[in-house]
Amino acid sequence: TPPFLREGADRDVPTSGALTLAWRAPAAGVVSCGVGSRGLWSPPGRGEAGLLSGGGGRAPTPQRDNFPVPVLALFLSPWKCGHRDSFVVPFSQTFSLWLYKRRFQGGGSGMPNSRPRPRRGARSGGGAAGREELVSRSLQSAEHCLGAQDFGTAYAHYLLVLSLAPELKDDVKETFEYTLFRWAEELDSLSRTQDLLGCYEQALELFPDDEVICNSMGEHLFRMGFRDEAAGYFHKAVKLNPEFNDAKENFYRVANWLVERWHFIMLNDTKRNTVYNAAIQNAVCLGSKSVLDIGAGTGILSMFAKKAGAHPVYACELSKTMYELACDVVAANKMEAGIKLLHMKSLDIEIPKHIPERVSLVVTETVDAGLFGEGIVESLIHAWEHLLLQPKSRGENGNCEKYGKVIPASAVIFGMAVECAEIRRHHRVGTKNVAGICLPTNVKFQSPACSSLDTDETVEPYTTEKMSRVPGGYLALTECFEIMTVDFNNLQELKSLATKKPGKIDIPVIKEGILDAVVVWFVLHLDDEHSLSTSPNEETCWEQAVYPVHDLADYQIKRGDHVMMEVSCQDCYLRIQNISVFGPECEVDTGKNLTKNKDLLTLGSEAELCSALANLQTSKPDAVEQTCILESTEIALLNNNIYHEGFKMAMRKVLSSLTPEKLCQAMDTQCQNEMGYGSEESNSQEIIPEPFYVLDVSEGFSILPIIAGTLGQVKPYSSVEKDQHRITLDLISEANHFPKETLEFWLRHVEDESAVLQRPKSDKLWSIIILDVIEPSGLIQQEIMEKAAISRCLLQSGGKIFPQYVLMFGLLVESQTLVEESAVQGTERTLGLNIAPFINQFQVPIRVFLDLSSLPCIPLSKPVELLRLDLMTPYLNTSNREVKVHICKSGQVTAIPFWYHMYLDDEIRLDTSSEASHWKQAAVVLENPIQVEMGEELVLSVQHHKSSVSITVKQ
């Protein structure tokens, strides 16, 4: 062990450079170790090496010893590195993994070409003894470094031990993993990405079949944005240990990113597949033999073309995961010889670099709910200019092989104005008062879809909904109307889309109602004979595009009114903007141009008029106007009055129960002052009790801290991160006459944002901590039980975590919809092509963001309690539970939807499945349906691990 690593030694060690251990195995077999560090010798310059031989001597230089450029050492073992002379290990905060090739021909001199000299007195067998001594001391040093939380040095020692003594792997594995993870955390915090990845590569060399290291590597890669690579490590971890819940949950989450769920829905859409196949067959039969598939996905359209007789066939796909998937699918269907797959954007394809010549047919389905959102216009302009043969002129006859064409040939976009309460509550704040908190008129809340024109970013100007399944349904306020047509075989028309001025559309209102949105869909004409519609009335894999209406003084419209809007195609998106309403007689625009302090008589109700007048009296002339962009779920939460009233009531009860304790503390202080323990000055001052400290660590925007601030002597802290959210909360506080600095932002007081849960002050504890237990998607928040454990330690006596406990409920259902949205169903849906086994590798057994109230399903049981998660009393939680479910109706169990009741206390409950809830529901989809008969019982096994819950059916 180097002297400065021994206990009690001077630790004046390098903060840059590397601790270099030079391993020597002389002929006599004695192991020796030389050390280079700051304080012993000058650190090397860039590209230099610093080595001291075991017997002492000069430090070599590149000029004198011809050192090569250092390379990254992925495995710090002299044997693995290909030579047995030297290697470098990291020290302390410096983890530069350098491997230097050094020929130790001489003994202590270090001179090249000199012969090694054995040490005096070297005995046979001394090498093994020396090795054991080095291993033993390195283990001791590693333990000492761990105690001092010097994880980098400890990691280096463990690498040395495992390279010298691989037989110790099982003994030190657990401690090595702990050291690796802690050192990786430090490297991550220092943004030393290459060093971090090098650590994991070394660890996986030593433990290639360790699922914990694989999973941890995947987590780091995912956070860095390498989703494809992360998925590979998560998948490997699950294969190594199918019961490893952390890896399973990680794989499911990343699988949703890599293979979006609509792939399964589209591949299961038999009508869509059949129509595309027929159109491609027609084109190929008419002579369009050379084909390019843009945005190939699994390669299904390419394989349709190949089966129809096309040759050659090219397919490009940008996603690495989908490209690799397509390669496997094409090979499994024995078409790899006839289809050339390209991992690239179509915009980057060059002739003859990637394909030898122009093609006669482009097939694509790069269309989203708004038609243009996946870049079809840009890709087809490029294709016509660089990849396709020239189009056939009107009336011109001849072989189609000489001309270019596109499938789909054209599209017609339609729209309809609707009333829909579900869309309204997710995109428009419909209340001026939330649990006693006034929302000022100088704050305007918008969803991202409404705000897309007001920002520099290219934001999708619409959201999407399956209108046939929207909770509460919708009411059509106008007839459906044509918005735009586009010819994909006309280059000039495609080019003019982006430059064309917005067109105005005037639509008569046919029904009275509240104008909430314009819903958009399209008819895709693949050729003259075949078309697909995405209308809400069609059974289709596509959703509809929804353009929420905002900035109207009055959203109530009646028969005879006219809805005006402007339509354009900008930034590759269909945009519908400047929506306004005109009455049948008066041509006054009641849209965006209406100001707050004139035209008040046009307001829709007496209540709104009173509110506007009150605002005129109380608002300051220089009031700051603030637009706050909230996610649709955050707007729905702001509209959820039951949620806020429930929290207000629960917080008041807790604070009231703590008040006598505060009064006793104040009386004790007063008694001490009266008995002379305090100064005369303190006697004359009024006693101000310590405030109650309330911390809200909810995800996203929350006004709960402001509500808490209205409940007495309370110091509320908000953990919102975005500046615009903080400004908005400050304006709301000011409008509600809060004393300045009442509300504070907790992250300004926390040095490490990853450690949000801390004491409010060194000598104070929290009275209430509000945790976000359920994600809007319907899943339990990651690491919520770990956060609850920390929170319990930070509460004062009588303090509470909200919610205090959560009950999870579920029921058995038969739902073909959930089955088809979760996995491709055999080869029949894909017209005989073998795709299912490959894409179903990314099958996720959990479906999220469900609306149980409108989900097409047949309930086969009544709701049952599946699990209790107690945040205040953890010993009431069980990790495994069996639940018997009584079958009320015969059928096939295909899924188990679930939701939660969140108890703020034993009396105040929030239901995540209620109509007002901003939460959605989730469901476990069974891999194989189970036939059940009425009167039977089915046993569910519910397992709870950390924050992950799994539900399986026991046969």
Residue pairs with C-beta under 8 A, 6 or more apart in sequence:
1 137
1 138
1 140
1 141
2 19
2 21
2 33
2 35
2 37
3 9
4 10
4 11
4 12
4 13
4 35
4 37
4 39
5 141
5 144
5 153
6 141
7 144
12 38
12 39
13 19
13 37
13 38
13 39
13 91
13 92
14 37
14 38
14 39
14 43
14 91
14 92
14 94
15 38
15 92
15 93
15 94
16 43
16 94
17 37
17 38
17 43
17 44
17 50
17 94
17 96
18 50
18 88
18 89
18 90
18 91
18 94
18 96
18 98
19 35
19 36
19 37
19 88
19 89
19 90
19 91
19 92
19 94
19 153
19 156
20 34
20 35
20 36
20 49
20 50
20 51
20 52
20 86
20 88
20 89
20 98
20 100
21 33
21 34
21 35
21 86
21 87
21 88
21 89
21 160
22 33
22 34
22 51
22 52
22 53
22 54
22 85
22 86
22 102
22 104
23 31
23 33
23 78
23 84
23 85
23 86
23 87
24 31
24 32
24 33
24 34
24 53
24 54
24 85
24 86
24 104
25 31
25 84
25 127
26 32
26 107
26 116
26 117
26 118
26 119
26 122
27 116
27 118
28 118
28 119
28 122
28 126
28 127
29 122
29 124
29 125
29 126
29 127
29 128
29 130
30 118
30 119
30 122
30 126
30 127
30 130
31 127
31 130
31 131
31 133
31 134
32 54
32 55
32 130
33 54
33 134
34 51
34 52
34 53
34 54
34 56
35 52
36 50
36 51
36 52
36 59
37 91
40 52
41 50
41 52
41 59
43 50
44 50
47 62
47 69
47 70
48 61
48 62
48 67
49 60
49 62
49 67
49 70
49 98
49 100
49 102
50 59
51 59
51 60
51 86
51 100
51 102
51 110
52 59
53 104
53 106
53 107
53 108
53 109
53 110
54 108
55 107
55 108
55 119
56 108
57 106
57 108
57 109
57 110
58 109
58 110
60 67
60 102
60 110
61 67
65 102
65 110
65 112
66 112
67 100
67 101
67 102
68 100
68 101
70 88
70 98
70 99
70 100
71 98
71 99
72 97
72 98
72 99
72 194
72 198
73 81
73 87
73 88
73 97
73 98
73 99
74 97
74 198
74 201
74 202
74 205
75 81
75 163
75 202
75 205
75 206
76 87
76 88
76 89
76 97
76 159
76 160
76 163
76 202
77 87
77 163
78 84
78 85
78 86
78 87
78 163
79 163
80 163
80 205
81 87
81 99
83 101
85 101
85 102
85 103
85 104
86 100
86 101
86 102
86 104
87 99
87 100
88 96
88 97
88 98
88 99
88 100
89 156
89 159
89 160
90 96
90 97
90 152
90 153
90 155
90 156
90 195
91 152
91 153
91 156
92 150
92 152
92 153
93 152
93 186
93 190
94 152
95 152
95 183
95 187
95 192
95 195
95 198
95 199
96 195
97 195
97 198
97 202
103 112
104 110
104 116
105 111
105 112
105 113
105 114
105 115
105 116
106 112
106 113
106 114
106 115
106 116
106 117
107 114
107 116
107 117
131 164
131 165
134 160
134 164
135 161
135 164
135 165
135 168
138 157
138 158
138 160
138 161
138 164
139 157
139 161
139 172
141 153
141 154
141 157
142 154
142 157
142 158
142 161
142 175
142 179
143 154
145 151
145 153
145 154
145 157
146 154
146 175
146 179
149 182
151 179
151 182
151 183
151 186
152 183
152 186
154 179
154 183
155 179
155 180
155 183
155 199
158 172
158 175
158 176
158 179
159 202
161 168
161 172
162 168
162 169
162 172
162 176
162 206
166 206
169 206
169 207
173 207
173 210
176 203
176 206
177 203
177 210
177 212
177 213
180 199
180 200
180 203
180 213
180 216
181 216
183 199
184 196
184 199
184 200
184 216
184 220
187 193
187 195
187 196
187 199
188 196
188 220
188 223
193 224
196 220
197 220
200 213
200 216
200 217
200 220
203 210
203 213
204 210
204 213
204 214
204 217
207 213
209 240
210 240
211 236
211 237
211 238
211 240
211 241
211 244
211 247
212 237
212 244
214 233
214 234
214 236
214 237
214 240
214 247
215 233
215 234
215 237
215 244
215 246
215 247
215 250
217 233
218 229
218 230
218 231
218 232
218 233
218 234
218 237
218 247
218 250
218 254
219 230
219 250
221 227
221 229
221 230
221 233
222 230
222 250
222 254
227 254
227 257
227 258
228 258
228 319
228 320
228 321
230 250
230 254
231 251
231 254
231 255
231 258
231 321
234 247
234 250
234 251
234 254
235 251
235 841
237 244
237 247
237 250
237 251
238 244
238 247
238 248
238 251
241 247
242 248
245 943
245 945
245 946
245 948
245 950
246 945
246 946
246 948
248 948
248 950
249 782
249 948
252 844
252 845
252 846
255 842
255 843
255 844
256 844
258 319
258 321
258 322
258 842
259 321
259 322
259 325
259 839
259 842
261 821
261 822
261 844
261 847
262 541
263 297
263 298
263 839
264 820
264 821
264 822
264 823
264 824
264 839
264 843
265 541
265 820
265 821
266 272
266 365
266 541
267 273
267 298
267 300
267 824
267 829
267 830
267 835
267 836
267 839
268 541
268 820
268 821
268 824
268 825
268 829
269 540
269 541
269 829
270 828
270 829
270 831
271 532
271 539
271 540
272 532
272 540
272 541
273 300
273 829
273 830
273 831
274 831
275 526
275 530
275 531
275 532
276 301
276 304
276 363
276 365
276 407
276 526
276 530
277 304
277 831
278 529
278 530
279 407
279 408
279 526
279 527
279 529
279 530
280 291
280 301
280 304
280 305
280 308
280 310
280 361
280 363
280 407
281 304
281 308
282 527
282 529
282 530
283 361
283 400
283 405
283 407
283 527
284 291
284 305
284 308
284 309
284 310
284 361
285 308
285 309
286 400
287 360
287 399
287 400
287 401
287 402
288 310
288 360
288 361
288 400
288 401
288 405
289 309
289 310
289 311
289 360
289 361
289 401
290 310
290 311
290 312
290 313
290 357
290 358
290 359
290 360
290 361
290 401
291 302
291 305
291 310
291 312
291 313
291 314
291 359
291 360
291 361
291 362
291 363
292 313
292 314
292 315
292 316
292 346
292 349
292 355
292 359
292 361
292 362
292 363
292 383
292 387
292 388
293 299
293 301
293 302
293 305
293 313
293 314
293 315
293 316
293 362
293 363
293 364
294 316
294 346
294 362
294 363
294 364
294 366
294 379
294 383
295 316
295 317
295 318
295 346
295 364
295 365
295 366
295 374
295 379
296 302
296 315
296 316
296 317
296 322
296 323
296 326
296 341
297 317
297 322
297 326
297 365
298 322
298 325
298 326
298 329
298 835
298 838
298 839
299 315
299 317
299 326
299 329
299 330
299 339
299 341
300 830
300 833
300 835
301 315
301 363
301 364
301 365
302 313
302 314
302 315
302 326
302 330
302 335
302 339
302 363
303 329
303 330
303 333
303 335
303 339
303 833
304 363
304 831
305 313
305 361
305 363
306 313
306 335
306 338
306 339
310 361
311 338
312 338
312 340
312 355
313 338
313 339
313 340
314 339
314 340
314 342
314 354
314 355
314 359
315 326
315 339
315 340
315 341
315 342
316 341
316 342
316 343
316 344
316 345
316 346
316 349
317 323
317 326
317 341
317 342
317 343
318 343
318 344
318 345
320 343
321 842
323 341
323 343
325 838
325 839
326 341
327 336
327 341
328 838
329 833
329 834
329 835
329 838
329 839
330 336
330 339
330 341
332 834
332 837
332 838
333 833
333 834
340 355
342 349
342 354
342 355
344 354
346 379
346 382
346 383
346 387
347 378
347 379
347 382
349 355
349 386
349 387
350 386
351 357
351 358
351 386
351 387
355 387
358 387
358 388
358 389
358 404
359 387
359 388
359 389
359 404
360 388
360 389
360 400
360 401
360 402
360 403
360 404
360 405
361 404
361 405
361 406
361 407
362 380
362 383
362 387
362 388
362 404
362 405
362 406
362 407
363 406
363 407
364 376
364 379
364 380
364 406
364 407
364 408
365 408
366 374
366 375
366 376
366 379
367 373
367 374
367 376
367 408
367 411
367 522
367 524
368 374
368 464
368 545
369 462
369 464
369 520
369 521
369 534
369 542
369 543
369 544
369 545
370 460
370 461
370 462
370 464
370 520
370 545
370 573
370 574
371 411
371 413
371 486
371 522
371 545
371 574
372 569
372 572
372 573
372 574
373 460
373 572
373 573
373 574
375 572
376 488
377 486
377 494
377 497
377 498
377 569
377 572
378 572
380 406
380 488
380 494
381 491
381 494
381 495
383 406
384 391
384 404
384 491
384 494
385 491
388 404
388 405
388 406
389 402
389 403
389 404
390 403
390 404
391 403
391 404
391 405
391 489
391 490
391 491
392 398
392 400
392 403
392 405
405 489
406 488
406 489
407 526
407 527
408 488
408 524
408 525
408 526
409 487
409 488
409 489
409 525
409 526
409 527
409 528
410 485
410 486
410 487
410 488
410 489
410 525
411 485
411 486
411 488
411 522
411 523
411 524
411 525
412 482
412 484
412 485
412 522
412 523
412 525
413 482
413 483
413 484
413 485
413 486
413 520
413 521
413 522
413 574
414 480
414 481
414 482
414 483
414 520
414 521
414 522
414 523
414 535
415 480
415 481
415 483
415 518
415 519
415 520
415 521
415 576
416 476
416 477
416 478
416 479
416 480
416 481
416 518
416 519
417 476
417 477
417 478
417 507
417 509
417 515
417 517
417 518
417 519
417 563
418 467
418 474
418 475
418 476
418 477
418 516
418 517
418 518
418 519
419 474
419 475
419 477
419 513
419 514
419 515
419 516
420 470
420 472
420 473
420 474
420 475
420 516
420 517
421 472
421 516
422 470
422 471
422 472
423 465
423 470
423 474
423 516
423 517
423 546
423 548
424 430
424 514
424 516
425 635
425 636
425 639
425 916
426 447
426 463
426 548
426 632
426 633
426 635
426 636
427 447
427 449
427 450
427 463
427 516
427 517
427 548
427 550
427 632
427 635
428 445
428 516
428 548
428 550
428 635
429 439
429 445
429 635
429 638
429 639
430 639
431 439
431 638
431 639
431 641
432 438
432 439
432 611
433 439
434 638
434 641
434 644
434 703
434 707
435 641
435 644
435 645
435 647
435 648
435 707
436 648
436 707
436 710
437 644
437 703
437 706
437 707
437 710
437 732
437 736
438 732
438 735
438 736
439 732
439 735
440 615
440 619
440 623
440 731
440 732
440 734
440 735
441 596
441 611
441 612
441 615
441 619
442 619
442 623
442 624
442 625
442 626
442 731
443 626
443 628
443 728
443 731
443 732
444 625
444 626
444 627
444 628
445 628
445 630
445 635
445 638
446 454
446 550
446 627
446 628
446 629
446 630
447 463
447 548
447 629
447 630
447 631
447 632
447 635
448 459
448 460
448 629
448 631
448 632
449 459
449 460
449 461
449 462
449 463
449 546
449 547
449 548
449 632
450 548
450 550
451 459
451 627
451 629
452 459
452 460
452 461
452 575
453 461
453 575
453 577
454 627
455 629
458 571
458 573
460 573
461 547
461 573
461 574
461 575
461 576
461 577
462 520
462 545
462 546
462 547
462 573
462 574
462 576
463 545
463 546
463 548
463 632
464 543
464 544
464 545
464 546
465 519
465 543
465 544
465 546
466 543
466 544
467 474
467 519
467 536
467 543
467 544
467 546
468 536
468 537
469 851
469 854
469 855
469 856
470 851
470 854
471 851
471 853
471 854
471 915
472 854
472 915
474 519
475 511
475 513
476 510
476 511
477 509
477 510
477 511
477 512
477 513
477 515
477 557
477 563
478 507
478 508
478 509
478 510
478 563
479 507
479 508
479 510
481 505
481 507
483 505
483 520
483 567
483 574
483 576
484 503
484 567
484 569
484 574
486 493
486 494
486 497
487 493
487 494
488 494
497 569
498 569
498 570
498 572
500 568
500 569
501 568
502 566
502 567
502 568
502 575
502 577
502 578
503 566
503 567
503 568
504 564
504 565
504 566
504 567
505 564
505 565
505 566
505 567
506 562
506 563
506 564
507 562
507 563
507 564
507 565
508 560
508 561
508 562
509 557
509 558
509 559
509 560
509 561
509 562
509 563
510 559
511 559
512 556
512 557
512 558
512 559
513 556
513 557
514 555
514 556
514 557
515 549
515 552
515 555
515 556
515 557
515 563
515 579
515 581
516 548
516 549
516 555
517 546
517 547
517 548
517 549
518 546
518 547
518 549
518 565
518 576
518 579
519 536
519 544
519 545
519 546
519 547
520 544
520 545
520 546
520 547
520 574
520 576
521 533
521 534
521 535
521 536
521 542
521 544
521 545
522 533
522 534
523 531
523 532
523 533
523 534
523 535
524 531
524 532
524 533
524 534
525 531
526 532
532 540
533 540
534 540
534 542
534 543
534 544
535 544
536 544
545 574
547 576
547 579
549 555
549 579
551 591
551 592
552 579
552 580
552 581
552 590
552 591
552 592
553 590
553 591
553 594
553 599
553 602
553 603
553 604
554 581
554 590
554 602
554 603
554 604
555 604
556 604
557 563
557 581
560 583
560 584
561 581
561 582
561 583
561 584
562 581
562 582
562 584
563 579
563 580
563 581
564 578
564 579
564 580
564 581
564 582
564 591
565 576
565 577
565 578
565 579
565 580
566 576
566 577
566 578
567 574
567 575
567 576
568 574
568 575
568 577
569 575
578 591
578 592
579 591
580 589
580 590
580 591
580 592
581 590
581 591
582 588
582 589
582 590
588 599
588 602
590 602
594 602
596 612
596 615
596 616
597 616
600 609
600 612
600 613
601 609
603 609
603 612
624 727
624 731
626 724
626 727
626 728
626 731
627 724
628 701
628 724
628 725
628 727
628 728
629 724
630 638
630 700
630 701
631 700
633 700
633 776
633 918
634 700
634 701
634 918
636 917
636 918
637 643
637 700
637 701
637 702
637 918
638 701
638 703
639 916
639 918
640 916
640 917
640 918
641 916
642 910
642 914
642 916
643 910
643 916
643 917
643 918
644 703
644 704
644 707
646 904
646 908
646 909
646 910
647 704
647 707
647 770
647 802
647 904
648 707
648 711
649 904
649 908
650 802
650 904
650 905
650 908
651 694
651 707
651 708
651 711
651 768
651 802
652 711
653 905
654 767
654 768
654 798
654 799
654 800
654 905
655 692
655 711
655 712
655 714
655 767
655 768
657 798
658 692
658 767
658 796
658 798
658 799
659 712
661 797
661 798
662 689
662 690
662 692
662 713
663 689
665 689
665 690
666 687
666 689
669 678
669 687
670 687
672 678
673 682
673 683
674 683
689 713
690 713
690 764
691 713
691 714
691 715
692 712
692 713
692 714
692 715
692 767
692 768
693 714
693 715
693 717
693 760
693 764
693 765
693 766
693 767
694 705
694 708
694 714
694 715
694 716
694 717
694 766
694 767
694 768
694 769
694 770
695 716
695 717
695 719
695 746
695 760
695 766
695 768
695 769
695 770
696 702
696 704
696 705
696 708
696 716
696 717
696 718
696 719
696 770
697 719
697 746
697 756
697 757
697 769
697 770
697 771
697 772
697 787
698 704
698 719
698 770
698 771
698 772
699 772
699 775
699 781
700 720
701 720
701 722
701 725
701 728
702 718
702 720
702 770
703 729
703 732
704 770
705 716
705 717
705 718
705 729
705 743
706 716
706 729
706 732
706 733
706 736
706 738
706 743
708 714
708 716
708 768
709 716
709 733
709 738
709 742
709 743
710 736
714 767
715 742
715 744
715 760
716 742
716 743
716 744
717 743
717 744
717 745
717 746
717 749
717 760
718 726
718 729
718 743
718 744
718 745
718 746
719 745
719 746
719 747
719 756
720 726
720 729
720 745
720 747
721 747
726 745
729 743
730 743
733 742
733 743
746 756
747 753
747 756
750 756
750 758
757 769
757 787
757 790
757 791
757 794
758 794
759 765
759 766
759 794
760 766
764 796
765 794
765 795
765 796
765 799
766 791
766 794
766 795
766 796
766 799
767 795
767 796
767 798
767 799
767 800
768 799
768 800
768 801
768 802
769 791
769 794
769 795
769 799
769 800
769 801
769 802
770 801
770 802
771 781
771 784
771 787
771 788
771 791
771 801
771 802
771 803
771 871
772 781
772 784
773 780
773 781
773 784
773 803
773 806
773 869
773 871
773 900
773 902
774 780
774 781
774 806
774 900
774 902
774 912
774 919
775 781
775 919
776 849
776 918
776 919
776 920
777 848
777 849
777 920
777 922
778 848
778 849
778 850
778 898
778 899
778 912
778 919
778 920
778 921
778 922
779 846
779 848
779 922
780 869
780 947
780 948
780 949
781 947
782 947
783 946
783 947
784 869
784 871
784 947
785 869
785 871
785 874
785 877
785 946
785 947
786 946
786 947
788 801
788 871
788 872
788 874
789 874
791 801
791 871
792 801
792 871
792 872
792 874
795 801
800 872
800 905
801 871
801 872
802 904
803 871
803 902
803 903
803 904
803 910
804 870
804 871
804 872
804 903
804 904
804 905
805 868
805 869
805 870
805 871
805 872
805 873
805 876
805 903
806 868
806 869
806 870
806 871
806 900
806 901
806 902
806 903
807 865
807 867
807 868
807 869
807 900
807 901
807 903
808 865
808 866
808 867
808 868
808 869
808 898
808 899
808 900
808 949
809 863
809 864
809 865
809 866
809 898
809 899
809 900
809 901
810 863
810 864
810 866
810 896
810 897
810 898
810 899
810 940
810 951
811 859
811 860
811 861
811 862
811 863
811 864
811 885
811 896
811 897
812 859
812 860
812 861
812 885
812 887
812 893
812 896
812 932
812 938
813 855
813 857
813 858
813 859
813 860
813 893
813 894
813 895
813 896
813 897
813 923
814 857
814 858
814 860
814 891
814 892
814 893
814 894
814 895
814 929
815 855
815 856
815 857
815 858
815 894
815 895
815 923
816 856
816 894
817 855
817 856
817 857
818 847
818 855
818 857
818 894
818 895
818 923
818 925
819 825
819 894
819 895
819 925
819 929
821 847
822 843
822 844
822 845
822 847
822 925
823 836
823 840
823 843
823 925
824 830
824 835
824 836
824 839
824 840
825 836
826 836
827 833
827 834
827 835
827 836
830 836
845 924
845 925
845 926
845 927
846 922
846 923
846 924
846 925
847 895
847 922
847 923
847 925
848 920
848 922
849 920
849 922
850 897
850 920
850 921
850 922
850 923
851 920
851 921
852 897
852 899
852 913
852 921
853 913
853 915
855 897
857 895
857 897
858 889
858 891
859 888
859 889
860 887
860 888
860 889
860 890
860 891
860 893
860 932
861 885
861 886
861 887
861 888
861 889
861 938
862 886
862 888
864 883
864 885
865 883
866 881
866 883
866 898
866 940
866 942
866 951
867 881
867 942
867 944
867 949
868 876
868 877
868 878
869 877
869 944
870 876
870 877
877 944
878 944
879 943
879 944
879 945
880 941
880 942
880 943
880 944
881 941
881 942
881 943
881 944
882 939
882 940
882 941
882 942
882 954
883 939
883 940
883 942
884 937
884 938
884 939
884 940
885 937
885 938
885 939
885 940
886 935
886 937
887 932
887 933
887 934
887 935
887 936
887 937
887 938
888 934
889 934
890 932
890 933
890 934
891 931
891 932
892 929
892 930
892 931
892 932
893 926
893 929
893 930
893 931
893 932
893 938
893 953
894 925
894 926
894 929
895 923
895 924
895 925
895 926
896 923
896 924
896 926
896 940
896 951
897 921
897 922
897 923
898 921
898 922
898 923
898 924
898 951
899 911
899 912
899 913
899 919
899 921
899 922
900 911
900 912
900 919
901 909
901 910
901 911
901 912
902 909
902 910
902 911
902 912
903 909
904 910
910 917
911 917
912 919
912 921
913 919
913 921
924 950
924 951
926 953
930 938
930 953
932 938
938 953
939 953
939 954
940 951
940 952
940 953
940 954
941 951
941 952
941 953
941 954
942 949
942 950
942 951
943 949
943 950
943 951
943 952
